[in-house]
């Protein structure tokens, strides 16, 4: 499945704060905690809960969110399929970074052990 420029643009302009509650709901339905979600997000981006709340309050787009992030050097080890796309084949770096986050949230929801998620 090819990622189109329109798809990339839509992801870039999407607000992180509009997606975060969905991440939280997804993992909590599967018995995981907000603290575990925060740990996963901090591992990937370097953002603690205070910084996340600030970005949500400022209505940061995913583009801004990942521009400010200090991406974990091991993020490239996140591979596989998410939302119909193979992560390692996504050319657009921002779209790939958003899919990294989606994949980590998905692994958390599926009950994967934290030490495996945090590569």
SULVEN-V148207 format. One record per residue. N is the residue number from 1. OMEGA is omega in radians with two decimals (* if undefined). BURIAL is # if it has 24 or more other ideal C-beta (glycine too) atoms within 12 Angstrom, else .. D_FIRST is the distance of its C-alpha to the first C-alpha in whole Angstrom. Layout:
# SULVEN-V148207
n | omega | burial | d_first
N | OMEGA | BURIAL | D_FIRST
N | OMEGA | BURIAL | D_FIRST
This chain:
# SULVEN-V148207
n | omega | burial | d_first
1 | -3.12 | . | 0
2 | 3.07 | . | 4
3 | -3.11 | # | 7
4 | 3.06 | . | 9
5 | 3.12 | . | 13
6 | 3.11 | . | 14
7 | 3.12 | . | 12
8 | -3.13 | # | 13
9 | -3.14 | . | 17
10 | 3.11 | . | 17
11 | -3.12 | # | 16
12 | -3.07 | # | 19
13 | 3.13 | . | 21
14 | -3.12 | # | 21
15 | 3.13 | . | 24
16 | -3.12 | # | 24
17 | 3.11 | . | 27
18 | -3.10 | . | 25
19 | -3.08 | # | 23
20 | 3.13 | # | 25
21 | 3.10 | . | 27
22 | 3.05 | . | 24
23 | -3.10 | # | 24
24 | 3.12 | # | 27
25 | -3.10 | . | 27
26 | -3.07 | # | 25
27 | -3.14 | # | 27
28 | 3.08 | . | 30
29 | -3.10 | . | 29
30 | 3.06 | . | 29
31 | 3.08 | . | 32
32 | -3.03 | # | 31
33 | 3.06 | . | 33
34 | -3.14 | . | 32
35 | 3.10 | . | 34
36 | 3.09 | # | 31
37 | 3.12 | # | 28
38 | 3.12 | # | 30
39 | 3.13 | # | 31
40 | -3.13 | # | 27
41 | 3.13 | # | 26
42 | 3.11 | # | 30
43 | -3.09 | # | 28
44 | -2.94 | # | 25
45 | -3.04 | # | 27
46 | -3.10 | . | 30
47 | 3.01 | # | 31
48 | -3.07 | . | 34
49 | 3.13 | . | 34
50 | 3.13 | . | 37
51 | 3.09 | . | 34
52 | 3.14 | # | 31
53 | 3.11 | . | 34
54 | 3.13 | . | 35
55 | 3.10 | # | 31
56 | -3.13 | # | 31
57 | 3.14 | . | 34
58 | 3.14 | . | 33
59 | -3.13 | . | 30
60 | 3.03 | # | 28
61 | 3.06 | # | 24
62 | 3.10 | # | 22
63 | 3.12 | # | 22
64 | -3.12 | . | 26
65 | -3.09 | # | 25
66 | 3.02 | # | 24
67 | -3.12 | . | 26
68 | -3.08 | . | 29
69 | 3.00 | # | 27
70 | -2.99 | . | 29
71 | 3.13 | # | 25
72 | -3.14 | # | 26
73 | 3.13 | . | 27
74 | -3.12 | . | 25
75 | 3.13 | # | 22
76 | 3.10 | . | 20
77 | 3.11 | . | 21
78 | -3.09 | # | 18
79 | 3.08 | . | 16
80 | -3.09 | . | 13
81 | 3.02 | . | 11
82 | 3.14 | # | 11
83 | 3.10 | . | 10
84 | -3.12 | . | 7
85 | 3.00 | # | 6
86 | -3.00 | . | 8
87 | -3.05 | # | 11
88 | 3.12 | . | 12
89 | -3.14 | . | 10
90 | -3.08 | # | 10
91 | -3.08 | . | 12
92 | -3.04 | # | 14
93 | 3.14 | . | 16
94 | 3.12 | # | 17
95 | 3.11 | # | 14
96 | 3.13 | # | 14
97 | 3.10 | # | 17
98 | 3.12 | # | 17
99 | 3.00 | # | 14
100 | -3.13 | # | 17
101 | 3.10 | # | 19
102 | -3.11 | # | 17
103 | 3.12 | # | 17
104 | 3.11 | # | 21
105 | 3.12 | # | 21
106 | 3.13 | # | 20
107 | 3.10 | # | 21
108 | -3.13 | # | 25
109 | -3.12 | # | 24
110 | 3.06 | . | 24
111 | 3.12 | . | 27
112 | -3.13 | . | 26
113 | -3.08 | . | 29
114 | -3.12 | . | 29
115 | 3.06 | . | 30
116 | 3.13 | . | 27
117 | -3.06 | # | 25
118 | 3.01 | . | 27
119 | * | . | 26
